[in-house]
Amino acid sequence: MKKKKLNLAIKEAMLILVIAVVLGMVVNLFHPNHVQIATRRPSLKFAPDTMLAQDLPGVSFSSDQEAEDEKNEQITEPMLITTEQVLQLIAGEMALLLDARSKAEFEKSHIPGAQNVPYPNLSLYQARLDSLPDDQWLVCYCDGPPCQQAESLAAELIKSGHGLVAVYFDGLNGWKASGQEIEGKEAAKIEN
């Protein structure tokens, strides 16, 4: 009798476990910040901390032929860049910031001047993707680690033919931590 009850309890526990896993996977599939379960992560490398933005491939503040040749060089994988490098690219008007988070998260807070291109709904933003410039760095960001939406968006941009693609690894959390201004509903609350 005890053995039957034990077997029944084990079967019930296994059934609950299977239902929980299936339910979790379904919820994850539709959640705006879902965890990608099986994907190839893009190979990323950090730009050296000592590298200034103007030293990144494809960036030049001069007008000679050598600089023009460098500008036409395109990278084949996104580069991870720091807050300081993002600030330098913005100051030189050499970057377009792309927020890979959901529209609701973007409206709550984002880096000033950024455009929202939510990675989970990328197919809805094809017109925006097609209109992105080829002569500026496309700097993708999300919240920062462990968020991987920026890396995934960067990989998609490179696959679609954009050569100057970077990932702001520290993301919005790193931006805020460094004391930089933000825009959106959260910023309006801070000002009031």
N, C-alpha and C positions, 0 to 999 in steps of 0.2 A: 504494500500500500504506500509506504514511504517512497519507494523507488518511482512509482507512478506519479506521485505528487511532484517529486523532484524533476522528472522528465517533463512534466507539464509546465512547471515553472521555468525550466530552461527554454522550452519551445516558445513560451509567452515572451520571455526576455529577448530572445532572438527576433521574434516578430516585431516587438517594439523597436529594437535596434534597427532593423531593416526599414521600417516605416519612418523612423527619425532620419536616417541617411537619405532616403528618397525625398522626403519632405524638405530637408535641408538643401539638397541639390536643386530642387525646383525653385525654392525661394531664392537661392543664389543666382539662378539663371535670370530672374527678372529684377533683381535688385540693381539700382543704378551704379553701385560701387562693388559689383560682384567680384569674387575671387576667380581668376582664371585658373582652371584646374589643369588643363593640358594645353600648353602652348610653348612655342619656341621663344625664349626670351632673346631680344636683340642683344648682340654683343656690344657692350658699351665700354668706353675707356674715359677716364677723367682727363680733362685738360690739366696740365701741371699748374699748381697753385701760383707758380712764379710767372706763368704765361699771361700776358696782358691781352685784352680783347683784340687789340689791333694785330696781335701775333697769331690769332687763330687762322686756319686756312680759309681763304676767300674773303678776308677782311683787310681793307687797306684804306688809309687816310691820305695817301698821296696819289698823284695822277700819272706817274711814269709807266712805261710799258711793262716793266717787271711786276709792278703791283697789279696791273690789269691781267697779266697772265696768271698770277696767283689767285686773283678773284675768280677767274674762270675754272680753276681747279675745283672739282666737286668731291666731297667726301662720300664714302660708301657706308658709313655707320654713324649713328648719332654720337656726339661727344658730350660727356657730362661736364657742366660748368658750374662755377660758384656764384654766390651773390655778387661779389665784386666784379666778376666778368660780365654778369648780366647788366649791372649798372653801367659798365663801360660801353657795352654794346648799345644800350638805350641812349646814353649820352652822345654817342657817335651816330645815332639814327641808323644803326646797322642791324636792328633786330625787330622782329614782330613776335610778341609773346602770345602763345596759344595755351589757353587753360583747358586741360583735358577732362575736367570734372563735369558733373551734371549741371544743367542750367540753373537749378535751384541753389546748388552750392556756389556757382559763379555769381548769382545775384546777391547772395549773402555776403561774400567778400571775394575780391580778386586783386591782382596787381594792376595798378593804373595803366590804362592803354591796352590791356590784354583783350584778345578776342576769345569767345567761348566756342570750342570745337569739342563737344563731349565725346570721348572715345567710345563709350558704350552705345551711342546712337550715331556713329560716324556716317552711316549711309544717308542720314537725313541732312547732312551738311556737305554734300558733294559739290554744290555750287561754290561754297566758301572755299573748299579745298582746291578747286580748279582755279580760283582767282588769287591764290597766294603768290606773292612775288618770288622770283628766282634769284633776285639780287640782294636779298637780305637773309640774315640768319632767322630761321624759324625756331624759336626757343619754346619747347613744350614743357609744361609743368602741371603738377597736381598738388596734393597736400604735402608731399614729401614722403620719405620712407614710412611705412611699407607700401605706399601707393605705387602701382606700376602702370597706371593709365598713361602717364606722360611718355614712358618708354615705349609702350605699345603704339601710341599715336606717332611718335617719332619714327618708329620702324615702318608704319604705314606710309608716312610722308616720303621716306626714302624709296620705298617700293614704287610709289607713284611718280618718281623721277626728280624729287627735290633733293638738291645736293648739300645745301647749307642747313643742316638740322642739328640742333643741340637739345639736351635735356637739362633743365635746371633741377639738379638732383635734390636740393633741400626744399624745393617747392614753396608753397604759400606759408607753411609753418616756419621755414627758415627765413623767408622774407620778413615775416612779422617779428621773429626773434632778433633779427638784425636791426630792428627799429625803423624799417621802411614803412611808408604810408600804404594804405590799402583803400580800395573803393568798394562800394556796395552798402547793403543794409547795415552790416556790422560796423562799418566806418561811420555811418550816419548816427548810430547810437552812441559811439564814442565821442563824437563832436557835440552832441546835445547834453 
